[in-house]
Structure formats: structure tokens, C-alpha cells
Amino acid sequence: MQLKPGFPSAEHKCASETIVEHFSRIKEVESVILMGSCARGKATRDSCLDMLILVQPEILTRRKDALQERWQAFYESEPVFKKLTKVGEYSHVDLEFVDGCFVPKPRGWTSGPDEFELDIGNTLVYSVPLFERDSYLKGLKAKWLPYYSEELRQERLASVKQYCFNNLDHIPVLVKRSLCFQAFNRLYDAFREFLQALFISRRIYPIAYDKWIREQVEEILEEPELYQQLPHLLEIAHLESEEIAQKARHLRHLFEEYIEHARA
């Protein structure tokens, strides 16, 4: 995927250059990666500057606290970062240290989708390396792109379906008990799990399950007719009614049509 990175202000650009200059001097740092809306050319002056600092696992385990302290001191002392905060409503630096170890984490029945595919996608696909020292980042891309193994994909898809349908199955019971807010929460979790399963079924990494939905479904998945149905799933006119249960049935139908039947 060819990205068109872009900075919405001179302050965003200057801050990114300052970060690259700072971390390129630290020998433990493998890569400085621009991610988020700036990496995809979608940022506005209100957008934060999302940066990832890639460090090999064994080094990050030993040095993470020291690296964070060094960064925090630099961030607080460097005027360019203060200038960035005055550009827009949320224009600040959001910087995270990562090691490139992508492992599915345990989740619960009511926790919503996990971030396994999101972490891979936002680190390796929807991002732009601004500095690379050696071949560690290239090795990660060779391992995880264009997608992870078929065995893991089938396992992940079955698991996500199980969580999604569990949420959908609870909704009619909750509606009967007049637990409408919990029913809506289950619907929203199932909606996000549907998106997770949709991306897994297409062997494409997602950006997020709660924003950039139109961009992802229409442009990345190339399913504009599906997107037209998605906003209506969460449009509830009467919360204390059977409407949420009806939306749950519609979402189950979409899962069967766009995921299960598409695989047949």
C-alpha cells in the first residue's frame, strides 16, 4: 500500500524532524516510525503526531525505563514540542516504544476485540519509517507481510466469530430484562468484532475498529455497498425497545453474508 504522508503544519513537521534527530543518535534505536493520520496524509491541525520508536526486544526489556526518562526530559525541554501544542486542539506528540513482538493477548467475553491485527497494521503497513538503522524493521515486514500464516488466520477468524456471536446472543436476553444500555454495549462490541473478522477474512490488516471506518471499508476493503449498511446498525431511535435486538439480527446476517458465505 502506497501511503502519502503529510504534515498539517510546519510545527508538526519540525517536531517529527526533531524526534528523528534525537533518536537517531541513540544506538539502541532501530527505527523511528511515523504512524497515524500524518503517515496516511489525513491529519489536520488538531491531530496529534503519532510516533513509534522501534527497539529490539531484549534491549527494550532492559532499557525501556531509561529511554522513556530520556525522552520525557527532552520533550519537556525542547521548545518545538511546546509550539506544537498551540497549533490545534490535540496537537501534541504521542510517542511509544515498541519491540516488534506481535502476540495475541488474552481477552475476555466482554472486552471487545483485541489489538493483535491493529498492532501489526499500524506498525508495519499504515506507517512511514523516518529513520532505519539496520535490518530489524525489514525483517519484521518479511515475517508479517502481506499477512500472517493461514493456520493462524483460520484460528483467529474462528475465535473472533465466537466472541462476536456470544455478544449477539446475549442481546435479546438483555433486551427482555430491560438492560438496554448493556445490550447496546454488546451490540457495539459485536460491531467492532465484525470489522475485525471482516479484515481477517480478507487477509488485510486494519487501522482501527472505532474510527476511519468509511476509509477502511470503502477504500481499503473496496466494499462501498457494505459501508452503506454499517452506520445504521448503531442508529437506535428507541433504546428501550426491540430495536437493538433487530440490529443484532442484521449484524449477524452481515457476518454470514460478507464473511462466512464469502469464504464458501
ZAZADREN-546991 format. One record per residue (C-alpha): chain; residue number from 1; z, y, x. Coordinates in steps of 0.02 Angstrom, whole numbers. Layout:
REM residues N
<rec><kette>A</kette><nr>NUM</nr><w>Z</w><v>Y</v><u>X</u></rec>
...
END
This chain:
REM residues 264
<rec><kette>A</kette><nr>1</nr><w>0</w><v>0</v><u>0</u></rec>
<rec><kette>A</kette><nr>2</nr><w>-54</w><v>167</v><u>72</u></rec>
<rec><kette>A</kette><nr>3</nr><w>79</w><v>300</v><u>48</u></rec>
<rec><kette>A</kette><nr>4</nr><w>52</w><v>487</v><u>55</u></rec>
<rec><kette>A</kette><nr>5</nr><w>218</w><v>556</v><u>118</u></rec>
<rec><kette>A</kette><nr>6</nr><w>255</w><v>737</v><u>87</u></rec>
<rec><kette>A</kette><nr>7</nr><w>397</w><v>859</v><u>105</u></rec>
<rec><kette>A</kette><nr>8</nr><w>425</w><v>981</v><u>-38</u></rec>
<rec><kette>A</kette><nr>9</nr><w>496</w><v>1117</v><u>75</u></rec>
<rec><kette>A</kette><nr>10</nr><w>497</w><v>1170</v><u>257</u></rec>
<rec><kette>A</kette><nr>11</nr><w>684</w><v>1131</v><u>258</u></rec>
<rec><kette>A</kette><nr>12</nr><w>654</w><v>950</v><u>205</u></rec>
<rec><kette>A</kette><nr>13</nr><w>526</w><v>930</v><u>345</u></rec>
<rec><kette>A</kette><nr>14</nr><w>635</w><v>1015</v><u>476</u></rec>
<rec><kette>A</kette><nr>15</nr><w>785</w><v>908</v><u>428</u></rec>
<rec><kette>A</kette><nr>16</nr><w>683</w><v>748</v><u>447</u></rec>
<rec><kette>A</kette><nr>17</nr><w>620</w><v>801</v><u>618</u></rec>
<rec><kette>A</kette><nr>18</nr><w>797</w><v>843</v><u>672</u></rec>
<rec><kette>A</kette><nr>19</nr><w>857</w><v>671</v><u>617</u></rec>
<rec><kette>A</kette><nr>20</nr><w>717</w><v>585</v><u>713</u></rec>
<rec><kette>A</kette><nr>21</nr><w>755</w><v>685</v><u>869</u></rec>
<rec><kette>A</kette><nr>22</nr><w>940</w><v>642</v><u>857</u></rec>
<rec><kette>A</kette><nr>23</nr><w>925</w><v>456</v><u>828</u></rec>
<rec><kette>A</kette><nr>24</nr><w>779</w><v>426</v><u>946</u></rec>
<rec><kette>A</kette><nr>25</nr><w>900</w><v>468</v><u>1087</u></rec>
<rec><kette>A</kette><nr>26</nr><w>1019</w><v>329</v><u>1036</u></rec>
<rec><kette>A</kette><nr>27</nr><w>963</w><v>168</v><u>1121</u></rec>
<rec><kette>A</kette><nr>28</nr><w>1038</w><v>55</v><u>987</u></rec>
<rec><kette>A</kette><nr>29</nr><w>925</w><v>128</v><u>852</u></rec>
<rec><kette>A</kette><nr>30</nr><w>766</w><v>28</v><u>821</u></rec>
<rec><kette>A</kette><nr>31</nr><w>683</w><v>138</v><u>689</u></rec>
<rec><kette>A</kette><nr>32</nr><w>706</w><v>295</v><u>586</u></rec>
<rec><kette>A</kette><nr>33</nr><w>629</w><v>267</v><u>415</u></rec>
<rec><kette>A</kette><nr>34</nr><w>586</w><v>395</v><u>282</u></rec>
<rec><kette>A</kette><nr>35</nr><w>604</w><v>322</v><u>107</u></rec>
<rec><kette>A</kette><nr>36</nr><w>620</w><v>379</v><u>-73</u></rec>
<rec><kette>A</kette><nr>37</nr><w>515</w><v>511</v><u>-158</u></rec>
<rec><kette>A</kette><nr>38</nr><w>472</w><v>603</v><u>4</u></rec>
<rec><kette>A</kette><nr>39</nr><w>395</w><v>444</v><u>75</u></rec>
<rec><kette>A</kette><nr>40</nr><w>288</w><v>424</v><u>-81</u></rec>
<rec><kette>A</kette><nr>41</nr><w>241</w><v>608</v><u>-94</u></rec>
<rec><kette>A</kette><nr>42</nr><w>334</w><v>626</v><u>-260</u></rec>
<rec><kette>A</kette><nr>43</nr><w>477</w><v>739</v><u>-204</u></rec>
<rec><kette>A</kette><nr>44</nr><w>520</w><v>909</v><u>-274</u></rec>
<rec><kette>A</kette><nr>45</nr><w>631</w><v>1045</v><u>-201</u></rec>
<rec><kette>A</kette><nr>46</nr><w>777</w><v>966</v><u>-294</u></rec>
<rec><kette>A</kette><nr>47</nr><w>750</w><v>797</v><u>-209</u></rec>
<rec><kette>A</kette><nr>48</nr><w>865</w><v>729</v><u>-75</u></rec>
<rec><kette>A</kette><nr>49</nr><w>797</w><v>673</v><u>93</u></rec>
<rec><kette>A</kette><nr>50</nr><w>818</w><v>483</v><u>99</u></rec>
<rec><kette>A</kette><nr>51</nr><w>827</w><v>408</v><u>274</u></rec>
<rec><kette>A</kette><nr>52</nr><w>863</w><v>234</v><u>341</u></rec>
<rec><kette>A</kette><nr>53</nr><w>922</w><v>202</v><u>518</u></rec>
<rec><kette>A</kette><nr>54</nr><w>875</w><v>25</v><u>569</u></rec>
<rec><kette>A</kette><nr>55</nr><w>989</w><v>-61</v><u>695</u></rec>
<rec><kette>A</kette><nr>56</nr><w>987</w><v>-245</v><u>742</u></rec>
<rec><kette>A</kette><nr>57</nr><w>1123</w><v>-346</v><u>652</u></rec>
<rec><kette>A</kette><nr>58</nr><w>1235</w><v>-393</v><u>797</u></rec>
<rec><kette>A</kette><nr>59</nr><w>1233</w><v>-214</v><u>861</u></rec>
<rec><kette>A</kette><nr>60</nr><w>1266</w><v>-136</v><u>691</u></rec>
<rec><kette>A</kette><nr>61</nr><w>1414</w><v>-251</v><u>665</u></rec>
<rec><kette>A</kette><nr>62</nr><w>1494</w><v>-184</v><u>824</u></rec>
<rec><kette>A</kette><nr>63</nr><w>1435</w><v>-4</v><u>821</u></rec>
<rec><kette>A</kette><nr>64</nr><w>1421</w><v>48</v><u>638</u></rec>
<rec><kette>A</kette><nr>65</nr><w>1582</w><v>148</v><u>631</u></rec>
<rec><kette>A</kette><nr>66</nr><w>1541</w><v>240</v><u>792</u></rec>
<rec><kette>A</kette><nr>67</nr><w>1363</w><v>276</v><u>737</u></rec>
<rec><kette>A</kette><nr>68</nr><w>1422</w><v>343</v><u>569</u></rec>
<rec><kette>A</kette><nr>69</nr><w>1553</w><v>453</v><u>650</u></rec>
<rec><kette>A</kette><nr>70</nr><w>1424</w><v>521</v><u>772</u></rec>
<rec><kette>A</kette><nr>71</nr><w>1304</w><v>556</v><u>630</u></rec>
<rec><kette>A</kette><nr>72</nr><w>1436</w><v>640</v><u>522</u></rec>
<rec><kette>A</kette><nr>73</nr><w>1487</w><v>757</v><u>663</u></rec>
<rec><kette>A</kette><nr>74</nr><w>1304</w><v>800</v><u>696</u></rec>
<rec><kette>A</kette><nr>75</nr><w>1269</w><v>826</v><u>511</u></rec>
<rec><kette>A</kette><nr>76</nr><w>1415</w><v>945</v><u>490</u></rec>
<rec><kette>A</kette><nr>77</nr><w>1371</w><v>1047</v><u>644</u></rec>
<rec><kette>A</kette><nr>78</nr><w>1182</w><v>1063</v><u>626</u></rec>
<rec><kette>A</kette><nr>79</nr><w>1127</w><v>1220</v><u>528</u></rec>
<rec><kette>A</kette><nr>80</nr><w>964</w><v>1142</v><u>467</u></rec>
<rec><kette>A</kette><nr>81</nr><w>1060</w><v>1025</v><u>353</u></rec>
<rec><kette>A</kette><nr>82</nr><w>1158</w><v>1167</v><u>276</u></rec>
<rec><kette>A</kette><nr>83</nr><w>995</w><v>1259</v><u>243</u></rec>
<rec><kette>A</kette><nr>84</nr><w>926</w><v>1105</v><u>156</u></rec>
<rec><kette>A</kette><nr>85</nr><w>1070</w><v>1103</v><u>31</u></rec>
<rec><kette>A</kette><nr>86</nr><w>1019</w><v>1277</v><u>-28</u></rec>
<rec><kette>A</kette><nr>87</nr><w>839</w><v>1230</v><u>-67</u></rec>
<rec><kette>A</kette><nr>88</nr><w>868</w><v>1136</v><u>-229</u></rec>
<rec><kette>A</kette><nr>89</nr><w>998</w><v>1062</v><u>-345</u></rec>
<rec><kette>A</kette><nr>90</nr><w>1019</w><v>898</v><u>-249</u></rec>
<rec><kette>A</kette><nr>91</nr><w>929</w><v>935</v><u>-87</u></rec>
<rec><kette>A</kette><nr>92</nr><w>1036</w><v>852</v><u>44</u></rec>
<rec><kette>A</kette><nr>93</nr><w>1018</w><v>708</v><u>167</u></rec>
<rec><kette>A</kette><nr>94</nr><w>1056</w><v>534</v><u>103</u></rec>
<rec><kette>A</kette><nr>95</nr><w>1062</w><v>428</v><u>261</u></rec>
<rec><kette>A</kette><nr>96</nr><w>1107</w><v>244</v><u>275</u></rec>
<rec><kette>A</kette><nr>97</nr><w>1122</w><v>122</v><u>421</u></rec>
<rec><kette>A</kette><nr>98</nr><w>1038</w><v>-46</v><u>387</u></rec>
<rec><kette>A</kette><nr>99</nr><w>1011</w><v>-205</v><u>487</u></rec>
<rec><kette>A</kette><nr>100</nr><w>860</w><v>-280</v><u>400</u></rec>
<rec><kette>A</kette><nr>101</nr><w>954</w><v>-436</v><u>344</u></rec>
<rec><kette>A</kette><nr>102</nr><w>896</w><v>-463</v><u>166</u></rec>
<rec><kette>A</kette><nr>103</nr><w>1003</w><v>-591</v><u>75</u></rec>
<rec><kette>A</kette><nr>104</nr><w>1030</w><v>-611</v><u>-114</u></rec>
<rec><kette>A</kette><nr>105</nr><w>1209</w><v>-565</v><u>-154</u></rec>
<rec><kette>A</kette><nr>106</nr><w>1318</w><v>-648</v><u>-285</u></rec>
<rec><kette>A</kette><nr>107</nr><w>1311</w><v>-569</v><u>-457</u></rec>
<rec><kette>A</kette><nr>108</nr><w>1397</w><v>-587</v><u>-623</u></rec>
<rec><kette>A</kette><nr>109</nr><w>1338</w><v>-614</v><u>-801</u></rec>
<rec><kette>A</kette><nr>110</nr><w>1366</w><v>-432</v><u>-846</u></rec>
<rec><kette>A</kette><nr>111</nr><w>1324</w><v>-346</v><u>-682</u></rec>
<rec><kette>A</kette><nr>112</nr><w>1140</w><v>-313</v><u>-715</u></rec>
<rec><kette>A</kette><nr>113</nr><w>1002</w><v>-352</v><u>-589</u></rec>
<rec><kette>A</kette><nr>114</nr><w>1044</w><v>-370</v><u>-405</u></rec>
<rec><kette>A</kette><nr>115</nr><w>959</w><v>-268</v><u>-270</u></rec>
<rec><kette>A</kette><nr>116</nr><w>876</w><v>-403</v><u>-164</u></rec>
<rec><kette>A</kette><nr>117</nr><w>695</w><v>-358</v><u>-203</u></rec>
<rec><kette>A</kette><nr>118</nr><w>737</w><v>-172</v><u>-210</u></rec>
<rec><kette>A</kette><nr>119</nr><w>809</w><v>-176</v><u>-34</u></rec>
<rec><kette>A</kette><nr>120</nr><w>656</w><v>-261</v><u>37</u></rec>
<rec><kette>A</kette><nr>121</nr><w>534</w><v>-149</v><u>-55</u></rec>
<rec><kette>A</kette><nr>122</nr><w>616</w><v>16</v><u>-13</u></rec>
<rec><kette>A</kette><nr>123</nr><w>644</w><v>-30</v><u>169</u></rec>
<rec><kette>A</kette><nr>124</nr><w>476</w><v>-109</v><u>209</u></rec>
<rec><kette>A</kette><nr>125</nr><w>348</w><v>-59</v><u>76</u></rec>
<rec><kette>A</kette><nr>126</nr><w>388</w><v>109</v><u>-2</u></rec>
<rec><kette>A</kette><nr>127</nr><w>438</w><v>191</v><u>161</u></rec>
<rec><kette>A</kette><nr>128</nr><w>364</w><v>276</v><u>314</u></rec>
<rec><kette>A</kette><nr>129</nr><w>428</w><v>241</v><u>491</u></rec>
<rec><kette>A</kette><nr>130</nr><w>451</w><v>407</v><u>581</u></rec>
<rec><kette>A</kette><nr>131</nr><w>512</w><v>326</v><u>742</u></rec>
<rec><kette>A</kette><nr>132</nr><w>498</w><v>147</v><u>809</u></rec>
<rec><kette>A</kette><nr>133</nr><w>571</w><v>90</v><u>974</u></rec>
<rec><kette>A</kette><nr>134</nr><w>521</w><v>-92</v><u>991</u></rec>
<rec><kette>A</kette><nr>135</nr><w>451</w><v>-228</v><u>878</u></rec>
<rec><kette>A</kette><nr>136</nr><w>601</w><v>-264</v><u>766</u></rec>
<rec><kette>A</kette><nr>137</nr><w>531</w><v>-173</v><u>614</u></rec>
<rec><kette>A</kette><nr>138</nr><w>361</w><v>-255</v><u>638</u></rec>
<rec><kette>A</kette><nr>139</nr><w>447</w><v>-424</v><u>643</u></rec>
<rec><kette>A</kette><nr>140</nr><w>535</w><v>-389</v><u>478</u></rec>
<rec><kette>A</kette><nr>141</nr><w>371</w><v>-343</v><u>396</u></rec>
<rec><kette>A</kette><nr>142</nr><w>289</w><v>-501</v><u>462</u></rec>
<rec><kette>A</kette><nr>143</nr><w>430</w><v>-605</v><u>388</u></rec>
<rec><kette>A</kette><nr>144</nr><w>444</w><v>-523</v><u>216</u></rec>
<rec><kette>A</kette><nr>145</nr><w>271</w><v>-456</v><u>177</u></rec>
<rec><kette>A</kette><nr>146</nr><w>168</w><v>-473</v><u>74</u></rec>
<rec><kette>A</kette><nr>147</nr><w>308</w><v>-570</v><u>-14</u></rec>
<rec><kette>A</kette><nr>148</nr><w>444</w><v>-696</v><u>19</u></rec>
<rec><kette>A</kette><nr>149</nr><w>418</w><v>-884</v><u>5</u></rec>
<rec><kette>A</kette><nr>150</nr><w>354</w><v>-967</v><u>-154</u></rec>
<rec><kette>A</kette><nr>151</nr><w>506</w><v>-1081</v><u>-160</u></rec>
<rec><kette>A</kette><nr>152</nr><w>625</w><v>-933</v><u>-158</u></rec>
<rec><kette>A</kette><nr>153</nr><w>515</w><v>-840</v><u>-284</u></rec>
<rec><kette>A</kette><nr>154</nr><w>524</w><v>-982</v><u>-410</u></rec>
<rec><kette>A</kette><nr>155</nr><w>712</w><v>-994</v><u>-385</u></rec>
<rec><kette>A</kette><nr>156</nr><w>735</w><v>-807</v><u>-407</u></rec>
<rec><kette>A</kette><nr>157</nr><w>625</w><v>-799</v><u>-562</u></rec>
<rec><kette>A</kette><nr>158</nr><w>719</w><v>-939</v><u>-648</u></rec>
<rec><kette>A</kette><nr>159</nr><w>885</w><v>-857</v><u>-606</u></rec>
<rec><kette>A</kette><nr>160</nr><w>835</w><v>-685</v><u>-670</u></rec>
<rec><kette>A</kette><nr>161</nr><w>769</w><v>-761</v><u>-831</u></rec>
<rec><kette>A</kette><nr>162</nr><w>936</w><v>-847</v><u>-857</u></rec>
<rec><kette>A</kette><nr>163</nr><w>1032</w><v>-684</v><u>-840</u></rec>
<rec><kette>A</kette><nr>164</nr><w>909</w><v>-587</v><u>-947</u></rec>
<rec><kette>A</kette><nr>165</nr><w>911</w><v>-713</v><u>-1089</u></rec>
<rec><kette>A</kette><nr>166</nr><w>1100</w><v>-726</v><u>-1080</u></rec>
<rec><kette>A</kette><nr>167</nr><w>1110</w><v>-540</v><u>-1115</u></rec>
<rec><kette>A</kette><nr>168</nr><w>983</w><v>-552</v><u>-1256</u></rec>
<rec><kette>A</kette><nr>169</nr><w>1075</w><v>-699</v><u>-1334</u></rec>
<rec><kette>A</kette><nr>170</nr><w>1238</w><v>-600</v><u>-1339</u></rec>
<rec><kette>A</kette><nr>171</nr><w>1164</w><v>-452</v><u>-1432</u></rec>
<rec><kette>A</kette><nr>172</nr><w>1154</w><v>-525</v><u>-1610</u></rec>
<rec><kette>A</kette><nr>173</nr><w>1334</w><v>-586</v><u>-1596</u></rec>
<rec><kette>A</kette><nr>174</nr><w>1393</w><v>-416</v><u>-1535</u></rec>
<rec><kette>A</kette><nr>175</nr><w>1299</w><v>-327</v><u>-1675</u></rec>
<rec><kette>A</kette><nr>176</nr><w>1382</w><v>-438</v><u>-1806</u></rec>
<rec><kette>A</kette><nr>177</nr><w>1551</w><v>-391</v><u>-1731</u></rec>
<rec><kette>A</kette><nr>178</nr><w>1505</w><v>-205</v><u>-1737</u></rec>
<rec><kette>A</kette><nr>179</nr><w>1517</w><v>-195</v><u>-1548</u></rec>
<rec><kette>A</kette><nr>180</nr><w>1364</w><v>-84</v><u>-1543</u></rec>
<rec><kette>A</kette><nr>181</nr><w>1396</w><v>4</v><u>-1377</u></rec>
<rec><kette>A</kette><nr>182</nr><w>1419</w><v>-162</v><u>-1287</u></rec>
<rec><kette>A</kette><nr>183</nr><w>1263</w><v>-227</v><u>-1374</u></rec>
<rec><kette>A</kette><nr>184</nr><w>1164</w><v>-78</v><u>-1309</u></rec>
<rec><kette>A</kette><nr>185</nr><w>1233</w><v>-105</v><u>-1135</u></rec>
<rec><kette>A</kette><nr>186</nr><w>1174</w><v>-285</v><u>-1141</u></rec>
<rec><kette>A</kette><nr>187</nr><w>1003</w><v>-227</v><u>-1200</u></rec>
<rec><kette>A</kette><nr>188</nr><w>988</w><v>-105</v><u>-1055</u></rec>
<rec><kette>A</kette><nr>189</nr><w>1039</w><v>-238</v><u>-929</u></rec>
<rec><kette>A</kette><nr>190</nr><w>913</w><v>-359</v><u>-1005</u></rec>
<rec><kette>A</kette><nr>191</nr><w>780</w><v>-223</v><u>-996</u></rec>
<rec><kette>A</kette><nr>192</nr><w>811</w><v>-199</v><u>-810</u></rec>
<rec><kette>A</kette><nr>193</nr><w>813</w><v>-387</v><u>-783</u></rec>
<rec><kette>A</kette><nr>194</nr><w>647</w><v>-398</v><u>-874</u></rec>
<rec><kette>A</kette><nr>195</nr><w>575</w><v>-274</v><u>-749</u></rec>
<rec><kette>A</kette><nr>196</nr><w>649</w><v>-375</v><u>-606</u></rec>
<rec><kette>A</kette><nr>197</nr><w>570</w><v>-535</v><u>-671</u></rec>
<rec><kette>A</kette><nr>198</nr><w>405</w><v>-446</v><u>-703</u></rec>
<rec><kette>A</kette><nr>199</nr><w>391</w><v>-391</v><u>-522</u></rec>
<rec><kette>A</kette><nr>200</nr><w>443</w><v>-562</v><u>-457</u></rec>
<rec><kette>A</kette><nr>201</nr><w>311</w><v>-644</v><u>-567</u></rec>
<rec><kette>A</kette><nr>202</nr><w>178</w><v>-529</v><u>-493</u></rec>
<rec><kette>A</kette><nr>203</nr><w>237</w><v>-553</v><u>-313</u></rec>
<rec><kette>A</kette><nr>204</nr><w>260</w><v>-366</v><u>-293</u></rec>
<rec><kette>A</kette><nr>205</nr><w>417</w><v>-276</v><u>-233</u></rec>
<rec><kette>A</kette><nr>206</nr><w>490</w><v>-142</v><u>-349</u></rec>
<rec><kette>A</kette><nr>207</nr><w>554</w><v>33</v><u>-314</u></rec>
<rec><kette>A</kette><nr>208</nr><w>691</w><v>41</v><u>-447</u></rec>
<rec><kette>A</kette><nr>209</nr><w>736</w><v>-26</v><u>-618</u></rec>
<rec><kette>A</kette><nr>210</nr><w>803</w><v>137</v><u>-690</u></rec>
<rec><kette>A</kette><nr>211</nr><w>679</w><v>269</v><u>-631</u></rec>
<rec><kette>A</kette><nr>212</nr><w>495</w><v>287</v><u>-587</u></rec>
<rec><kette>A</kette><nr>213</nr><w>460</w><v>158</v><u>-722</u></rec>
<rec><kette>A</kette><nr>214</nr><w>293</w><v>231</v><u>-777</u></rec>
<rec><kette>A</kette><nr>215</nr><w>231</w><v>245</v><u>-598</u></rec>
<rec><kette>A</kette><nr>216</nr><w>281</w><v>66</v><u>-561</u></rec>
<rec><kette>A</kette><nr>217</nr><w>213</w><v>-16</v><u>-718</u></rec>
<rec><kette>A</kette><nr>218</nr><w>54</w><v>85</v><u>-738</u></rec>
<rec><kette>A</kette><nr>219</nr><w>5</w><v>116</v><u>-556</u></rec>
<rec><kette>A</kette><nr>220</nr><w>84</w><v>-22</v><u>-452</u></rec>
<rec><kette>A</kette><nr>221</nr><w>77</w><v>-166</v><u>-577</u></rec>
<rec><kette>A</kette><nr>222</nr><w>-77</w><v>-95</v><u>-664</u></rec>
<rec><kette>A</kette><nr>223</nr><w>-7</w><v>-135</v><u>-837</u></rec>
<rec><kette>A</kette><nr>224</nr><w>-28</w><v>29</v><u>-935</u></rec>
<rec><kette>A</kette><nr>225</nr><w>-31</w><v>-61</v><u>-1104</u></rec>
<rec><kette>A</kette><nr>226</nr><w>138</w><v>-139</v><u>-1064</u></rec>
<rec><kette>A</kette><nr>227</nr><w>215</w><v>28</v><u>-1017</u></rec>
<rec><kette>A</kette><nr>228</nr><w>172</w><v>99</v><u>-1188</u></rec>
<rec><kette>A</kette><nr>229</nr><w>294</w><v>-26</v><u>-1264</u></rec>
<rec><kette>A</kette><nr>230</nr><w>439</w><v>-1</v><u>-1144</u></rec>
<rec><kette>A</kette><nr>231</nr><w>512</w><v>169</v><u>-1193</u></rec>
<rec><kette>A</kette><nr>232</nr><w>525</w><v>112</v><u>-1375</u></rec>
<rec><kette>A</kette><nr>233</nr><w>638</w><v>-32</v><u>-1325</u></rec>
<rec><kette>A</kette><nr>234</nr><w>779</w><v>90</v><u>-1287</u></rec>
<rec><kette>A</kette><nr>235</nr><w>745</w><v>212</v><u>-1429</u></rec>
<rec><kette>A</kette><nr>236</nr><w>884</w><v>174</v><u>-1554</u></rec>
<rec><kette>A</kette><nr>237</nr><w>888</w><v>281</v><u>-1712</u></rec>
<rec><kette>A</kette><nr>238</nr><w>1041</w><v>198</v><u>-1788</u></rec>
<rec><kette>A</kette><nr>239</nr><w>1161</w><v>122</v><u>-1663</u></rec>
<rec><kette>A</kette><nr>240</nr><w>1272</w><v>40</v><u>-1793</u></rec>
<rec><kette>A</kette><nr>241</nr><w>1135</w><v>-66</v><u>-1870</u></rec>
<rec><kette>A</kette><nr>242</nr><w>1025</w><v>-218</v><u>-1839</u></rec>
<rec><kette>A</kette><nr>243</nr><w>907</w><v>-110</v><u>-1737</u></rec>
<rec><kette>A</kette><nr>244</nr><w>974</w><v>-164</v><u>-1567</u></rec>
<rec><kette>A</kette><nr>245</nr><w>952</w><v>-347</v><u>-1615</u></rec>
<rec><kette>A</kette><nr>246</nr><w>772</w><v>-309</v><u>-1665</u></rec>
<rec><kette>A</kette><nr>247</nr><w>742</w><v>-227</v><u>-1496</u></rec>
<rec><kette>A</kette><nr>248</nr><w>815</w><v>-381</v><u>-1411</u></rec>
<rec><kette>A</kette><nr>249</nr><w>691</w><v>-493</v><u>-1502</u></rec>
<rec><kette>A</kette><nr>250</nr><w>548</w><v>-378</v><u>-1450</u></rec>
<rec><kette>A</kette><nr>251</nr><w>604</w><v>-384</v><u>-1268</u></rec>
<rec><kette>A</kette><nr>252</nr><w>612</w><v>-574</v><u>-1272</u></rec>
<rec><kette>A</kette><nr>253</nr><w>435</w><v>-575</v><u>-1342</u></rec>
<rec><kette>A</kette><nr>254</nr><w>376</w><v>-464</v><u>-1199</u></rec>
<rec><kette>A</kette><nr>255</nr><w>459</w><v>-579</v><u>-1073</u></rec>
<rec><kette>A</kette><nr>256</nr><w>367</w><v>-728</v><u>-1146</u></rec>
<rec><kette>A</kette><nr>257</nr><w>201</w><v>-636</v><u>-1157</u></rec>
<rec><kette>A</kette><nr>258</nr><w>198</w><v>-548</v><u>-988</u></rec>
<rec><kette>A</kette><nr>259</nr><w>296</w><v>-669</v><u>-881</u></rec>
<rec><kette>A</kette><nr>260</nr><w>301</w><v>-845</v><u>-949</u></rec>
<rec><kette>A</kette><nr>261</nr><w>128</w><v>-850</v><u>-1031</u></rec>
<rec><kette>A</kette><nr>262</nr><w>52</w><v>-755</v><u>-884</u></rec>
<rec><kette>A</kette><nr>263</nr><w>109</w><v>-895</v><u>-768</u></rec>
<rec><kette>A</kette><nr>264</nr><w>37</w><v>-1034</v><u>-877</u></rec>
END
